[in-house]
């Protein structure tokens, strides 16, 4: 089973083979169930939505974004999928967010066409570009919001919700303005998610997922990881961590921090010798690893 996107030739036409994890059917269903559980959604029937917002997804190879489309749909979003970007269609389409798969367009030889069409549109929707890692700097230099793709679904959903909330607060939504309740719900949903690399923390459900797979942690371990994420790479001393997580009334030794970090690393599959998430600063404490 391929693990990277590949452009193939079939019957003289370009065909895109999307990246899927091994045993993609079962793994994808498991990931979907875990994400649904984290959002209080019954994975068998989805969520009931009294109000919705609209998102357009443009990808020359829609299978690449199939998982993202499904996850967005469970969050009360009406998702429209197009193979190509047509400025005339987008100008008249009442959507709050347009997600453009630039990586697929590049594979199909339509990158210049996609960028020109997006530049020509008069839509007031927000834009999120799904890009190859080596192309991200180029898009960001032009002022575009980007997300390296493929990426963890939790991260992609969080970015999409963030842009939807940002558009609503700025009053840029081309559709009818959402009700206060709907706006508050969207803001709370987006604000509840914290991401770092392929880790996603849901502060409402007190859950941790890695690459969309649930990781069982204790409440203390969750608070410890959340504290490190909120520090955004700044070093936290053991004493500061103890005070913030255990409280000023705790009189145990500082080695309790080391014990919990060791347990958390084991659950995350994060070796201390070559850390992916938590770095030890000898003689001081801990910080997040570099991105």
N, C-alpha and C positions, 0 to 999 in steps of 0.2 A: 504494500500500500504506500503510495507516495506521501511524503511529508512536506513537500514544497510545491508551490504553484508551478505548473509547467505548461508551456504553450506547445501544442502538438499539431501535426498536419493530418487531417483525415479527409479523404476524398477531395483533396485539393483545397480544402477550407481550413481556416484557423479554428482550432478547438482548444478550450481552456480546461485544464484538469485542476480543480481546486484542491487546496491542502485540507486534508482531514486527518484527525488522529487515528491510530490503529483502532479497529473495531468501532468505526465512527458511528454506526447506527446506535449501538448500545450506549456508548460513551456520550453521544449527543443527547439521547433521551434522558440519561442519568443527570447530565449537567442541567438540562432544562427543568427537570423535576426539582433539583436542589435550588436553582434560582427562584423557581416558583414558590417553593416552601419559604424562602427567605422573605418573600414579598406578600405572604398570606394569600397565595393564589392556589386554588385546586388545580394541579397540572392536568387532570382528566378533562376539565371543562373550561379552564381559563378563568378570567375575571369578568364580572358583570360591570359594564361601564355605562353610567347614565350620561356622561359627557365625555367627548373625545377631542383630541387634537390630531392634525394631519401631518404626515411626513411622506415625502417622495424620496425614493431610492433609485439611483441611476447606476446600472452596472451592465457592461457588455456581456458579462457572464453571471447571471443572477444567482446561480448556485453558490457562488463565492460569499454571498451575503444572506443566504437562506436562514442561517441560525440567528443572525441579527434581526432580520425581519420578524421572525417568530417571537423573539424576546421582546421587541418593541410592541408587538401586537398585544402581548399580555399586560402591557402597562397603559391600556386605554388609549392607544394611538392607532389611527387608521393609516395603514402603510400602503402606499401605491408604488409599484415597481415598474420601472421603464428600462428598456435596453439601451436607449439613446436619449441624449438631452436635446430637447426641441425648445428653443427660447419662446416661440409663440405659444406652445402649450403651457410652459411654466409661468409665463406672464399672466395667464388667465386662471391658473390653478390656485385655489385658496389653501395653501399649505403653510405651516409654521417653520418647517425645517426641510432642507434638501440635502441628502447625503449622496455624494458623488464618488464612485469607485474609480479613482484615477489610475490605480494599479492595473485594473482590468482594461481600462481604455488604452493604456500604454501597450499591453500585450496584444490588443486588437489593432494597434496602429491608429487609434483614434484620439490620442492624447491632445494633440493640438486642436482638434475639432471640439473636444469637450471643454477645454479651457476657454476657447473663443466663444462658445455658446454660453457658458456661464458668465463671461464678462459682458455679453450682449443682453442678458436678461434684465428685465425691469422688476422682477420679483423682489419683494421685500422680506422674503423668508431668510432665515439663517442658513449658512452653508457649512457643511462638514465634509472635508476631503479625506478619503481613505487612500493612503499613499504607501509606496515602498519606503523602507527606512532610509535608503540613500537619496530619496527625492524629497524628504520632509523639509530640509533646510531651504530648498528652492521655493517650495510652496509658502513656507512661513515668511520668507523674504518678501513675498508679494502680499502679505497680510492675511493669508488664508488660515482658517482653523483646520488643523490636521489631526489625523489619528493613523499611526502605523498599522497597516492591515496585512495579514490577519493579526488580531489581538484578542485577549480574553473578552468574552461577552460582557462580563460585569463592567469592565472598563469602558467598552463601547457604549453600553447602555447609559452609564453614568455621564459620559461626555454628551450624548444626545440629549439627555434630560437637562443637563446644565445649559445647553444652548437654547432649548425650548423655554426654560425659565428666564434666561437672559433676554430672549426676544419678547416674552410677555411683559417683563418688567420695563423694557424700553419702549413698549407700545408699538412694536414693529409687526405684530401679527396681522396678516391680511384678512384673517377670518374674524368672526365676531369675537369680541373680547371675552376671555373666559370669566366665569363667575368667580367671586372672591374665594369660595370654597374650593373650586377646581384649581385656582392658582396657588392656594395655600397647600393643597395636597401635592401638587407637582413640586413645589419648593421643598416640602418636607421630604418627599421621596428622593429628590436629587441630593438634598443636604445630608441624608442619612447614610450615603455611600462614601467610603474613603478608599482610595486605590493607591497601590504602590507596586510597580512592575505588574506581575500577574496575580497579586493579592487584592482581594476586595473585602472590606469590612462593612457590615451593615449595622449601624449603631442602634437601629430600632429593634432588630431581631437578635442582636448580639451574636452574629455569625461571622465566620471567616471562610472565604473560598479561595482556592488557588487554582487558576486556570479553569474556573467554573466548577471545581470539585470541592465539596464541603470538607472542612477540616475541623474536627472536634477539639475545642479548647475550653478551658475553664474561664469563668468570669474574670478572674485576676489576670490570666494570660491575655485575654481579650483587651482588658484595660491597659496592660503593659504595652501591647503592640500598638494600640490606638494612640497612646501617649508618645511613642516614638514616631509614629506617622505625623502627628500634629506638630512635633518639633521640627519636621522637614529637614532632617539631616544634622541638626544641632546636637552637640554632645550633651547628654544628661548624666549627671553624677548619680551614683548609687543612692546617696542621701536624698537627692531631689526625687528620684523615682519612688523611693520608699514613702516620702511625704505625700506625693501625688496619688499613689496607688493604694498604699496601706493606711495613710493618714498619720497625722502628727502624734496621735496617741499610741502608735505602735512602738514597742520598745525592744523588739527583737533585733538580731544582728543583721548587718547589711548583706550577709551571704544569702539571705532569703531572696534577694534580687537575682543573684547568680543562679540559684536553684531554679527559679521560674524561667529565666532566660534559657537555661539549658533544656528544660522541658519543652519550651516553645520552639526552640531550634529543632529539636528532634521531630516534633509534629510537622513542622514546615519543611523538613528535609533540608535544613540550612546548616552545612558543616562550619564549625567555628574556624577551621584552618583556611577555608576559602568561602567566606560568608556571601550569601546572595541578598540577605535581608537585614541582618543585625550584626553590627561590627562592634567588637570589644575595643575600647580605648583604655589601654592598660594604666592602672593607677587612678582612673577617673570614673568611667562608667560605660555607657553604650550610646550608639547612634545608629541611624539607618545607613545601609550600604549606599554607595553611589548608584545613581540610575544607570 
